[in-house]
């Protein structure tokens, strides 16, 4: 029965999320149980594409991403895929009316990672749109559960949240992005002259995004507000840690929040959610 395969597909997407991201796994646990499979499905889809461009050294990444793109659209068209993650994702696309333009924009940003791109303001914003903002919109389709008015109201805030998360990731991963993958995402930044002043300018931009995003989080339905808020608090904590460090420290190590701190944030967010103080 296909039902068994669909259940397996959801489990594979959930396992993918838990294997790759403790923080997002904790956040999803604060989302209503009925919405979790869809968010796992989105994360699994995004994660596999990201793995292709970031991790599959020694393989033909361009071919693999092209094949993944073709398999994605075939899964959506046929409403099934033997790739459990894509089978899970196609259900999300159909159940929550995810726009194919959002998927195309995401893939386009992943394709940019296959090349040595020198980022300026224009292609930087385009990359952020595809790699982060539209992912926030995919999740928002799930969170607003078919209410177009609510989706349009919260759309700019969801994009700001995705943007903030991605920019924090860029700071966190600056060492490996440059030394391992040869990438510098921030426009006009010379990694050889990455000063505290340059770092502060980037941080001001991120802080503005986070401030705007919080307005939208507070307007989310109760079924998703706690989970999104936990992800927000995690990234705010990571961002605060990064801000306290000198620029050269960012270039020498990947900054982390240890698991004990993550669980503490989970407990605090759970209490706030129950008391309706978010």
KOLMI-664037 format. One record per residue (C-alpha): z, y negated, x negated. Coordinates in Angstrom, 3 decimals. Layout:
BEGIN
+----------+----------+----------+
:        Z :        Y :        X :
+----------+----------+----------+
:        Z :        Y :        X :
...
+----------+----------+----------+
//
This chain:
BEGIN
+----------+----------+----------+
:        Z :        Y :        X :
+----------+----------+----------+
:    0.000 :    0.000 :    0.000 :
:   -0.890 :   -3.465 :   -1.257 :
:    2.555 :   -4.682 :   -0.197 :
:    4.065 :   -2.655 :   -3.038 :
:    1.644 :   -4.192 :   -5.540 :
:    2.391 :   -7.691 :   -4.237 :
:    6.114 :   -7.059 :   -4.666 :
:    5.465 :   -5.799 :   -8.194 :
:    3.363 :   -8.897 :   -8.902 :
:    6.222 :  -11.174 :   -7.831 :
:    8.619 :   -9.237 :  -10.056 :
:    6.275 :   -9.598 :  -13.042 :
:    6.034 :  -13.371 :  -12.527 :
:    9.814 :  -13.591 :  -12.205 :
:   10.287 :  -11.497 :  -15.361 :
:    7.789 :  -13.729 :  -17.205 :
:    9.804 :  -16.805 :  -16.254 :
:   13.103 :  -15.248 :  -17.314 :
:   11.665 :  -14.014 :  -20.617 :
:   10.242 :  -17.374 :  -21.621 :
:   12.632 :  -19.945 :  -20.141 :
:   16.366 :  -19.598 :  -19.533 :
:   16.569 :  -23.169 :  -18.274 :
:   13.827 :  -22.868 :  -15.643 :
:   15.160 :  -19.464 :  -14.569 :
:   18.565 :  -21.021 :  -13.898 :
:   16.965 :  -23.909 :  -12.028 :
:   14.915 :  -21.587 :   -9.820 :
:   18.118 :  -19.740 :   -8.893 :
:   19.294 :  -22.986 :   -7.295 :
:   16.205 :  -23.073 :   -5.068 :
:   16.264 :  -21.395 :   -1.677 :
:   15.642 :  -17.664 :   -2.046 :
:   12.521 :  -17.776 :    0.145 :
:   10.850 :  -20.323 :   -2.166 :
:   11.617 :  -18.600 :   -5.471 :
:    8.658 :  -16.160 :   -5.595 :
:    6.205 :  -19.039 :   -5.243 :
:    7.793 :  -21.025 :   -8.079 :
:    7.860 :  -17.908 :  -10.261 :
:    4.171 :  -17.435 :   -9.438 :
:    3.327 :  -20.969 :  -10.560 :
:    5.386 :  -20.667 :  -13.744 :
:    3.826 :  -17.312 :  -14.623 :
:    0.306 :  -18.702 :  -14.200 :
:    1.047 :  -21.753 :  -16.336 :
:    2.929 :  -19.758 :  -18.965 :
:    0.116 :  -17.285 :  -19.648 :
:   -2.424 :  -20.060 :  -20.139 :
:   -0.040 :  -21.844 :  -22.479 :
:    0.496 :  -18.641 :  -24.454 :
:   -3.237 :  -18.221 :  -24.971 :
:   -3.656 :  -21.629 :  -26.608 :
:   -0.338 :  -21.653 :  -28.486 :
:    0.445 :  -18.122 :  -29.595 :
:   -2.543 :  -15.798 :  -29.751 :
:   -3.445 :  -16.391 :  -33.378 :
:   -6.154 :  -14.098 :  -34.737 :
:   -7.787 :  -13.735 :  -31.327 :
:  -10.672 :  -15.629 :  -29.752 :
:   -8.598 :  -18.141 :  -27.820 :
:  -11.628 :  -19.895 :  -26.335 :
:  -12.908 :  -16.615 :  -24.890 :
:   -9.457 :  -15.616 :  -23.610 :
:   -8.888 :  -18.946 :  -21.841 :
:  -12.398 :  -18.878 :  -20.359 :
:  -11.767 :  -15.329 :  -19.090 :
:   -8.373 :  -16.345 :  -17.721 :
:   -9.966 :  -19.254 :  -15.867 :
:  -12.661 :  -16.984 :  -14.395 :
:  -10.066 :  -14.371 :  -13.418 :
:   -7.948 :  -17.065 :  -11.764 :
:  -10.772 :  -18.278 :   -9.536 :
:  -11.839 :  -14.731 :   -8.754 :
:   -8.260 :  -13.875 :   -7.745 :
:   -8.157 :  -16.884 :   -5.443 :
:  -11.587 :  -16.079 :   -3.967 :
:  -10.941 :  -12.348 :   -3.463 :
:   -7.231 :  -12.769 :   -2.644 :
:   -6.286 :  -10.090 :   -5.152 :
:   -6.153 :   -9.478 :   -8.896 :
:   -5.155 :   -6.495 :  -11.014 :
:   -3.397 :   -9.032 :  -13.250 :
:    0.022 :   -9.147 :  -11.512 :
:    0.681 :  -12.769 :  -12.518 :
:   -2.649 :  -13.930 :  -11.116 :
:   -2.152 :  -11.811 :   -8.001 :
:    1.187 :  -13.520 :   -7.498 :
:   -0.333 :  -16.947 :   -8.121 :
:   -3.254 :  -16.509 :   -5.706 :
:   -0.751 :  -15.845 :   -2.931 :
:    0.964 :  -19.134 :   -3.744 :
:   -2.341 :  -20.993 :   -3.688 :
:   -3.207 :  -19.674 :   -0.230 :
:    0.269 :  -19.817 :    1.311 :
:    1.010 :  -23.362 :    0.157 :
:   -2.482 :  -24.890 :    0.114 :
:   -2.513 :  -25.736 :   -3.584 :
:   -5.541 :  -27.867 :   -4.362 :
:   -8.135 :  -26.254 :   -6.649 :
:   -8.561 :  -29.647 :   -8.313 :
:   -4.987 :  -29.352 :   -9.590 :
:   -5.762 :  -25.948 :  -11.087 :
:   -8.949 :  -27.264 :  -12.691 :
:   -7.094 :  -30.224 :  -14.177 :
:   -4.470 :  -27.909 :  -15.647 :
:   -7.073 :  -25.647 :  -17.246 :
:   -8.873 :  -28.707 :  -18.628 :
:   -5.719 :  -29.758 :  -20.494 :
:   -5.304 :  -26.244 :  -21.870 :
:   -8.899 :  -26.426 :  -23.119 :
:   -7.993 :  -29.612 :  -24.995 :
:   -5.432 :  -27.588 :  -26.953 :
:   -8.199 :  -25.403 :  -28.341 :
:   -9.515 :  -28.325 :  -30.407 :
:   -8.087 :  -30.731 :  -32.946 :
:   -7.786 :  -33.739 :  -30.656 :
:   -6.819 :  -37.188 :  -31.917 :
:   -5.003 :  -38.638 :  -28.938 :
:   -5.480 :  -42.169 :  -27.708 :
:   -3.989 :  -43.676 :  -24.559 :
:   -6.785 :  -42.364 :  -22.321 :
:   -6.938 :  -38.699 :  -23.317 :
:   -3.143 :  -38.606 :  -23.759 :
:   -2.693 :  -39.617 :  -20.116 :
:   -5.354 :  -37.104 :  -19.098 :
:   -3.561 :  -34.349 :  -21.002 :
:   -0.203 :  -35.237 :  -19.416 :
:   -1.836 :  -35.224 :  -15.975 :
:   -3.225 :  -31.719 :  -16.395 :
:   -0.518 :  -30.042 :  -18.424 :
:    2.489 :  -31.419 :  -16.533 :
:    1.938 :  -33.747 :  -13.601 :
:   -0.263 :  -31.391 :  -11.586 :
:    2.204 :  -28.562 :  -12.242 :
:    4.824 :  -30.760 :  -10.600 :
:    2.439 :  -31.187 :   -7.678 :
:    1.905 :  -27.432 :   -7.378 :
:    5.665 :  -26.996 :   -7.074 :
:    5.869 :  -29.895 :   -4.615 :
:    3.432 :  -28.098 :   -2.298 :
:    6.013 :  -25.296 :   -2.160 :
:    9.026 :  -27.577 :   -1.810 :
:    7.554 :  -29.598 :    1.074 :
:    6.504 :  -26.405 :    2.896 :
:    3.354 :  -27.641 :    4.586 :
:    4.473 :  -31.153 :    5.461 :
:    1.670 :  -33.458 :    4.208 :
:    3.622 :  -36.641 :    4.932 :
:    6.550 :  -35.510 :    2.785 :
:    4.186 :  -34.347 :    0.048 :
:    2.445 :  -37.734 :   -0.139 :
:    5.789 :  -39.567 :   -0.137 :
:    7.131 :  -37.522 :   -3.055 :
:    3.876 :  -37.089 :   -4.995 :
:    4.338 :  -40.002 :   -7.461 :
:    7.911 :  -38.921 :   -8.226 :
:    6.888 :  -35.310 :   -8.858 :
:    4.246 :  -36.539 :  -11.290 :
:    6.795 :  -38.710 :  -13.100 :
:    9.136 :  -35.747 :  -13.417 :
:    6.410 :  -33.527 :  -14.864 :
:    5.430 :  -36.310 :  -17.247 :
:    9.018 :  -36.806 :  -18.437 :
:    9.550 :  -33.075 :  -19.004 :
:    6.353 :  -32.795 :  -21.032 :
:    7.132 :  -35.818 :  -23.207 :
:   10.617 :  -34.456 :  -23.951 :
:    8.930 :  -31.170 :  -24.900 :
:    6.634 :  -33.080 :  -27.257 :
:    9.638 :  -34.599 :  -29.051 :
:   11.522 :  -31.287 :  -29.084 :
:    8.540 :  -29.363 :  -30.473 :
:    7.209 :  -32.016 :  -32.828 :
:    7.902 :  -29.941 :  -35.948 :
:    6.040 :  -26.819 :  -34.816 :
:    3.298 :  -28.709 :  -32.993 :
:    2.401 :  -30.465 :  -36.235 :
:    3.144 :  -27.918 :  -38.956 :
:    2.091 :  -24.756 :  -37.076 :
:   -0.514 :  -25.904 :  -34.537 :
:   -1.731 :  -29.093 :  -36.206 :
:   -1.128 :  -31.240 :  -33.119 :
:    0.306 :  -34.711 :  -32.621 :
:    0.328 :  -35.554 :  -28.921 :
:    1.720 :  -39.086 :  -28.923 :
:   -1.155 :  -41.582 :  -29.239 :
:   -1.469 :  -43.664 :  -32.387 :
:    1.527 :  -41.929 :  -34.012 :
:    1.190 :  -41.153 :  -37.721 :
:    3.486 :  -38.204 :  -38.304 :
:    3.827 :  -39.225 :  -41.962 :
:    5.298 :  -42.521 :  -40.824 :
:    7.379 :  -41.398 :  -37.857 :
:   10.240 :  -43.886 :  -37.937 :
:   13.290 :  -44.427 :  -35.757 :
:   11.537 :  -47.464 :  -34.270 :
:    8.510 :  -45.401 :  -33.203 :
:   10.827 :  -42.728 :  -31.797 :
:   12.712 :  -45.373 :  -29.792 :
:    9.496 :  -46.650 :  -28.200 :
:    8.635 :  -43.125 :  -27.051 :
:   12.164 :  -42.624 :  -25.723 :
:   11.996 :  -45.819 :  -23.661 :
:    8.848 :  -44.515 :  -21.942 :
:   10.547 :  -41.175 :  -21.216 :
:   13.671 :  -42.872 :  -19.866 :
:   11.561 :  -44.898 :  -17.432 :
:    9.870 :  -41.707 :  -16.204 :
:   13.215 :  -39.968 :  -15.721 :
:   14.638 :  -42.938 :  -13.833 :
:   11.704 :  -42.953 :  -11.411 :
:   11.753 :  -39.172 :  -11.004 :
:   15.406 :  -39.127 :   -9.952 :
:   14.591 :  -41.294 :   -6.933 :
:   12.229 :  -38.600 :   -5.682 :
:   14.584 :  -35.714 :   -6.450 :
:   17.172 :  -37.215 :   -4.115 :
:   14.548 :  -37.230 :   -1.333 :
:   13.630 :  -33.548 :   -1.697 :
:   14.546 :  -31.087 :    1.078 :
:   17.911 :  -29.390 :    0.590 :
:   16.112 :  -26.071 :    0.018 :
:   14.823 :  -27.269 :   -3.363 :
:   16.847 :  -30.353 :   -4.338 :
:   19.553 :  -28.487 :   -6.265 :
:   17.122 :  -26.504 :   -8.403 :
:   14.964 :  -29.494 :   -9.312 :
:   18.077 :  -31.536 :  -10.033 :
:   19.359 :  -28.836 :  -12.392 :
:   16.066 :  -28.892 :  -14.313 :
:   16.319 :  -32.680 :  -14.424 :
:   19.906 :  -32.572 :  -15.742 :
:   18.942 :  -30.008 :  -18.374 :
:   16.103 :  -32.188 :  -19.638 :
:   18.268 :  -35.313 :  -19.501 :
:   20.861 :  -33.506 :  -21.651 :
:   18.186 :  -32.362 :  -24.103 :
:   16.745 :  -35.868 :  -24.186 :
:   20.181 :  -37.408 :  -24.843 :
:   20.665 :  -35.014 :  -27.750 :
:   17.271 :  -35.937 :  -29.183 :
:   18.032 :  -39.668 :  -28.842 :
:   21.176 :  -39.303 :  -30.951 :
:   19.255 :  -37.786 :  -33.866 :
:   17.272 :  -39.651 :  -36.543 :
:   13.499 :  -39.374 :  -36.488 :
:   13.300 :  -37.174 :  -39.585 :
:   15.637 :  -34.632 :  -37.989 :
:   13.128 :  -34.201 :  -35.157 :
:   10.471 :  -33.332 :  -37.731 :
:   12.629 :  -30.706 :  -39.426 :
:   13.945 :  -28.592 :  -36.519 :
:   13.462 :  -27.700 :  -32.867 :
:   16.275 :  -29.253 :  -30.838 :
:   17.978 :  -26.939 :  -28.346 :
:   20.702 :  -26.834 :  -25.697 :
:   22.787 :  -23.695 :  -26.206 :
:   23.198 :  -21.218 :  -23.347 :
:   26.870 :  -22.051 :  -22.790 :
:   25.933 :  -25.654 :  -22.070 :
:   23.121 :  -24.532 :  -19.758 :
:   25.516 :  -22.425 :  -17.683 :
:   27.969 :  -25.321 :  -17.551 :
:   25.196 :  -27.522 :  -16.157 :
:   24.403 :  -24.804 :  -13.617 :
:   27.991 :  -24.678 :  -12.377 :
:   28.262 :  -28.468 :  -12.127 :
:   24.962 :  -28.712 :  -10.259 :
:   25.982 :  -25.893 :   -7.900 :
:   29.199 :  -27.759 :   -7.048 :
:   27.329 :  -31.032 :   -6.514 :
:   24.824 :  -29.275 :   -4.269 :
:   27.561 :  -27.707 :   -2.158 :
:   29.319 :  -31.059 :   -1.857 :
:   26.000 :  -32.783 :   -1.105 :
:   26.629 :  -35.405 :   -3.802 :
:   23.161 :  -35.309 :   -5.415 :
+----------+----------+----------+
//
